[in-house]
Amino acid sequence: MLKIKKKKNFYAVIMAGGTGTRLWPLSRKQKPKQFQKFTSNKTMIQETYARVAKVVPKENIFVSTTDAYVDLTLAQLPQLKKEQLILEPMPRGTAPAIALVAKYIARIDPHAIVATVASDHVIRNVEEFHASLFAALCVAEKHVKKLVIVGINPTSPDTGLGYIRMGNELEVVAGKKVFLADAFVEKPDLKTAEKYLAKWEYLWNAGYFIFSATDFLHLVKKWTPKTAEVLEQIEKEWDKKIVNKKRIEKLYFSLENEPIDTAIAEKLDKKDRLVVPSEMQWSDVGNWGSLFDFIQHDTKALVVRGKHIDSGSADCFVHSESKLIATVGLKDIIIIESEDAILVADKNSAGEVKKIIEKLRENNKGYL
């Protein structure tokens, strides 16, 4: 087994500012999915923290979130100091958020190698996560001018995920092969996704980006110059005795709301993008159906959380917060009960919860 050395210049930033509405009615604006328990007695952000703590020193673990989730974050991760929170003034996409992360960490350690990881993923084989993240950090330390991504070997023709096409193999670092990242492909149709699954060179893009904090800021300046200018002004506010939060919010709001993939990663020359393939058994828990599939793991058994009785049902996911749920003769059904709302959905249509969210935004905002 690979021995992981926790280097002083290795950092992990857990990205935890999202609202995760596709797991409604449990995931709400007040308490989104990263702060919920879905697969264990720990919340998703607690599971994420435990994973990255095996790879980087605990004092080098930070959380990127918003003001709205400061109290929740500190309550669920009491080992964090307030200085380990990087506060995004408001959601503006991953490009500004990760640029802000790089600026914040580079001030602490100009030699920092940073891994940004999602707070709301589930991983069955955590040792593979440790090995993949450590290898990616080592690659980024060796190639400070390049952007490193962890890609996941696909296990199904998923049409809800982006893909990375690998190019030539470059080297082996910390026991992991490293390839050039030839191209990024956004959410393909089913026929295309099936072709990708049959080919070795396509990986799922899990959204794990690893880089030298200082050198990444050069990429920000080159490809998103306005973001670089705004960050310089925000940094000046950080240095004042009394920080003007309203000004920071106004500055940040002026930025384009865009993902890092299209703002920076896709614009880089192929030789400046590297990918580390991983065998992680992974899910981004995009909706109740994907969570059900992950937990069920190739069985047809009922998945039950909370109070439940049944007669003759199979392949169903039942989650009860307080009430007894009784089911009879159901198949491929998801039932989620919360304090003030109940979701009943066909497993194969679980992704359509977003349409319910749209209707709630129009008529019943109190349920969001």
N, C-alpha and C positions, 0 to 999 in steps of 0.2 A: 504493500500500500504506500502511495506517495506521502511523504512527510511534508506537511504544510508549515512553512516558516512565516510567522506573522511579522512582516517587515514594518518598520516605523513609518515609512513613507507610503504605505498602502492604506487607502481610505475606501469606505463604502458609504454611499448615500442612498437611503431608502426613500423612494419617491412615493409620497403618501398624500397628495393633494386632491385626488379625484373623488367623484361622488358615487360612481358605481351603481347607477340607477337600474341597470338591467337585472339586478338581483332584488328588485322590489318584490314584496313589500318589506323585507327585512332591511335591505340596504337603502337608507334614506340620506337626505342632505345632512341631517343632524348626526347620523352615525352610519357612514358608508361602509362598504364591504370590508375594507382593510381593518376595520375595528370590530368586526363580527367574527364569531366562531362558526366555522363550517365543517372542518375536517378533524378537529381535535379539541382538547380542552383549552387550547390557546387561540387567541385571535390571529388573523392572518398577518398582521404587522408584528405580532410577537413571534410567530413562526419564522418570519423573514429575518427578524433581528437575531434569533437563535442560529439561523443558517450562516449569516454573514459573520457572526462572532467567532466562528470556527476558522475564518480566513484572515480577518484583519483585527488589530488590537481594538478592544472595546472603546477606548477613548477616541478612536478614529472612525467610529460609526456615527453618522449624522442622519437626520430625517428632514427631507424637503416637504413642507406642507404649507397650509395657509393659516391665518389667524384663527379661523373658525375651528380648527382641529388641534390647537396647541394644548388645551386642557386634556382632551382625549388622549393625545400622544403621550403626554407626561404621566397620565394616570396609568396607561397600559405599559409604558416603558419607564418606570420610575428610576431606572439606573442612568437615564440620560440627564445631562445638565441642560439648562435652557440654551446655553451657547451652542449646543449640538443640534439645534433646530435652525434650519435655513428657511426663512419665511418668504414664500412667494406672495407678493402683494395681492394678486388675484390670478385665477387660472388663465394662462395665455398660451397653452400648448407646451410641448416638451422642449422645443428649441430655446425659447427664452428661459424656461425653468432650469435646463441643464447648463446653459450659459451662466445663469445666476449662481448655480452650484459651483461651477469652475472658478468664478470670481471670488466667492466666499472662501473656498478651500485654498486657493492660491495665496490668499492673504495670510493664512495660517502657516502654510508650508509650500513654498515655491517649487519644491521638488515632489510634490504629492502626485501619486498615481491614483486615479479615482475610478471606482466602479459605481455606476448608477443602476440600481435594481428596483424592480416594481415591488410594492408592498402587498399586492393582492394576488400573487400566484401561489399555486400549490404544487409541491414536488414530492414524489413518492421516494425516490432514491437520493436522499440528501447528500450522500457521500459524492455522488457524481456532480452535484451542484458545487460542492467545496472544491473538487479537483478542477472543474471547468473555470470557475471564477478565479482561482489562484493562478491557473495557467494564463488566463487572459490578462491579469494584472502583471504577470511576469513578461508577457509579450509587449504590453504597453510600456513597461519600464525599459525594455530593450529597444523599442521603436517609438520614441517619444513624439515624433512628428506625425505618427499615424493614428487613425481611429480604429479601435478594436471592438468587435462585436461577438457575442456568444450566440451561435445559431444552434437550433435543436433539430436533431434528425426526426423527420415527421413520421408519425405512426398511423395517420389517416389522411385522406384527401380533404383537408380543412379549407373551406372557402371563406372563413372569417378571419384568417390570419395573413400577414404579409410573409413573403418568402425572400431568401437570399440565395443567389446562385453563386456557388464557389467556382473559383478559377484555379490556377496552378497552385500546387502545394509549395509552400515556402520553406518550412522547417518544422522541427519538433521542439516544443518548449514545455518543460515540466510534465513530460509524458503525454502531451496533447499535440496533435497535428495542427498546423496553422496554414491557412489558405488565403489567397487573395480573394476579396469579395468583388466578383465581377459585376453583379447587378442586383438591384432590389426590385421585387415584383409585388405589387399590391394585390390583395384579396382576389385571387383568380376565380373563374367559374369552375364548376365541378369537373368538367372534362379536362380542363387544364391542370387542376389540382391533382387529378388521378395520374396524369402524365408526370408531374413533378414527383409524386410518391414513388413512381417506378424508376426514377433516375437518381443516381447517387449524389449529384451535385447540388440538389435543392434542399434548403434547410428552412425551418420556421424561424421567423425573426421575432425573438422573445422581447426585444426592446432593452437588452442589457448592453449599455455602451461603456467602454473603458478607455481612459485617456490620461495623458499628462495634463494636469489642470492648467499649467502655464501655457503649454503649447496649444491646447484646445482653444484658449482665448485668442490665439493668433488666427485660428480657423474662423472663429466668430467674427473677428474684425474683417477678414477677407470676404466671407460669404454673407454675413448679415451685419454690415457696417453700422446700421442704425442701432441694433442691439448693443454693439460694442460701445457706441456713444452714450446710450442710456445707462449702461452699467457703470461707465466712468462717473456719470452724474450721481447715480445711486451710491457709489462708493464714497463720494464726497459727503453725502448725507450721513452715511454710516460713521464717518470720522468726526462728525460734530458732537458737541456735548449734549445737545438736545436734537434728537432726530425728528425731522419733519416727515411723519408717516404719510400725510396727505400728498406731499410733493412726490414721494417715492411711488405712491399708488398712481398718481397722474402720469409720471414718467413711464412706469411699467405698462399702464393701460395703452399708451401710444404705440406699443409694439404689435407686430403682426401676430395673430394667434395661429401658430403653425408647428408641425411636428419636426423633430430634429432630422428625421429621415429625408424629407424633401428640402428642408432649409439648408442642411449642411452635408449629411452623409452621401446622398445621391449625387451631389455636385463634385465630390472629391474625385481625383484621378484614381483609377483602379489600384494602382500601386500604393496608394495612401490609405486603403481600406483593407483591414485584415479580419478574418473570421475564424473563430475556434469552434469546431463542431462538437456537440455534446449529446450524450445518450440519456439526458434527463427524461424521466417519466414525469411529464409536466402538463399543467393546464393553466391558462390565464383566467379561468373561471369567467368566461364572457357572459354566460347566462346560466339559468337553472339546469338546462339540458346538459351543458358541458360539465357542470359540477356533478350532476347525476352520473354521467358516463365515467367520470374520474373515480368517484367513490365506488360505483358498482363494479367496475373492473372485470368486464367479460362474464358476468353472471346475470341471471334473470331474476334474482331475488328482489324482494322489496327492500328499499332503503328507507328506514324510519328514524325520525328524531322526535322524541316527546311521546305524548299519550296517543295510542292508536290501537284499534282492533280491526280485524279484517276477515273476510270470507271470500276466498277464490280470486284474489287479485294477484297480478304479477307484473314485474318490470315497472314499478311505480316508485316515486319519491314522495314521501310524506314528512312534512316538518310542522310540528305543533309547538307553539310557544307556551300555551296554557290550556287550551280546550282539548277534549277528547275528539279525535277524528276517527270515524268509522267508514270503512270502504268495503264495497261489495262488487266483485266481478269486474274490476277495472284493469286496464292494461295501458302502458305507455302514458300514464297520467302523472302530473306533478301537482301537489297540493301544498301550499305554503300558508300557514296561519300566523298572523302577527296580532298585536294588541288591538288594532283597529281596522285591519283589512285581511282578506283571504284571496289568494291567487289560485285558480284552477286552470291548468294548461295542458295541452297535448305536449308530450316530451319533444316531439319533432318540430313544434312551433314555439318553443320557449324563447327563441330569439326575438319573437314579435312583441315581447313585453314592452319594447321601446314605443310601440304604438299606443299602448295603454298610458305610458308616461306622457306622451304628447297630448292625449285627451285630458289627463289630469292637470297638465299645465294650463289648459284652456278653461277647465270648469271646476276642478276640485284641488286647488293647490295645497290645501291643508294636509293632504295625504302624501305629499312629496317629502 
